[in-house]
Amino acid sequence: MSITLPFRFAATLALALPCVMSVPLATAQQHYPSRPIRIIVGFLPGSSNDTLARFVGLKLGERLGQQIVVDNRPGANGIIGGDLTARANADGHTLLLMSVSHAMSAAVYHKLPYDPLKSFTPIAMLGAGPLVLVAHPSFAANGVKELIDLAKAKPNALTYSSAGTGGINHFGGALFARTAGVQLTHVPYKGGAPALTDVMAGQISMMWGTMPLSLAQIRAGKVKALGITSTKRSSLLPNVPTIAESGAPGYEIATWWGMLAPAGVPAPIVDKLNTEISGIITQVDSAQRLAAEGAEPWPLSSAAYAKVIQTEIEKWTKVAREAGIRAE
């Protein structure tokens, strides 16, 4: 048996319920955070995502007066951590420190356990930095223009390594091939270290490597830097030109990090977290910490950060489609 409320009473109740419910909700926001905050990291301890989560988490805990717990959930290029975050309560007590891999996974996986845009609330951007194109010291090309000429003369003869299919090193090479109009052969490895090791051994032509991975080997003379992937030169390698200025106009790829939360986190909590995190990353010691990753602080509003994520997903989805990149 069903019971139908009289229309007038039902309408009155419908108007009253939001008012009643808003009281505990407002109280919860006022007293946020009311318990420890968990930052999920979809990668192993020691990764750049992990170290940044711990660095920011420590300072965030001091500012908010609550303990911050870093929870490593590695696997599937960050997808496991993303799924866990998407299914958590949207009360601001579960965050996800993610990177550009979030956008690249969306580009190469046909089916994710979450919607990369709709399942999350963008909180704050942390920072961004370029990759560096490196090759063995004996490699025939000493710059991007020479590399392009060499690649055009020998289609698919030149190889580039990556830490795995669909990762940032892979996309770095795929984007370059399309921007420069050349054909290169991708060789995936299980991790960035072995991928760079074979470049140092001369078994692989080149690699679009991260700064932390590549910088020591460049300074030791074990590899040579051919170009920087940002639109401006890096302060860490001021004498190395950008790829865009050296023969591939418009070329740009960056590694970046940010904080997400489950979809539906109340705006006051988002604003509070954005203010605190943006305040953290603009401090001198934070800039120094990001510099160790070859990156710079990049504070953005939640809305601007959401636009970055959307733009990146669109960009890498197009590259993946044109290059035929699919998750293994």
C-alpha positions, 0 to 999 in steps of 0.5 A: 500500500502506498501513502500519498501526502496531501500536495500542500503538506508535501510541498511544505515538507519539501521546502522545510527539509533543506533548511533542516538538513542545512543545519548539520551540514553547515555545522560540519563545514564550520568545524572542518576538519573534524578528524584526520585527513587521508591523502591517497597516493596511487603510486609507490612510496618514494615516487614524486607523487608520494614525496610531494604528498608527504611534504604538503601533508605535513604543512597542511596538517599544521595549518588545519590542526589535524593529522594528515595520513598518506595512504599509498595505493599503487597500481594501474598508473594511479587508477587504483588510488583514483577509484578509491578516492572517487568512492570515498565520502565527499566531506573533505577528509579524503584527498588524492594527490594526482599527476598528469598520469590522471589525464593520460590514463583517461586518454589510453584506457577505454573504460575506467572505474570512474569518470576522470572529470565528473567523479572528482572535485578539483581542489588545488594545483601544486606545481608543474615542470618540463621533461628533458630529451636525452640521448647517449653522448655518442648519438649522431644528433646534438640538437633537435634540428639534427634529430629531426633531419636524422629521423626523416632520413631513417623513418622508425630507425630511431628508438625512444624508451619509456617507463611504460606504455601510456605514460608521460615518457611515451607521450613525450615521444609520440607528441614529438613525432607528430609535431615534427612530422617524423616516425620513431619507434617506442620501446616500453620498459617496466620503470623509468630507471631501466629505460634510462639505463639503456639510453646510457648504454647506447642501446636506445636512441633517446628518452623524454625523461623527468628532471629528477631521473635525468639531471644527475646523468646529464651532469655526469656526462652519461647522457646529453640533453637535446632539448627541454619540453616546456615553452621556456628554458629550465633554470636547472639547465639554462643552456639547453634550448626548448624543443619548440624553439629548436625545430618543433614549434608548438611542442610542449609537455609538462609533468604536473601535480595537484589535489583532488577530492571525491565529487560533491565536496561543499564549496566552503571546504574546497575554498578552505583547502585551496587557500591553505594548499596554495599558501603552502606551495608559494612558500620558499621551502616549497618552491625549493622542494618543487625545484628538486622535481624540476618544477615550479609552484603553480597555484590555481583556483579550483575552477582554473585547475578543473580547466587544466585537467579538462584541457589535458585530457582532451590534448592527450586523448587526441595524441593517443588516438592519432598515435594509436596508444592503448593501455596494455 
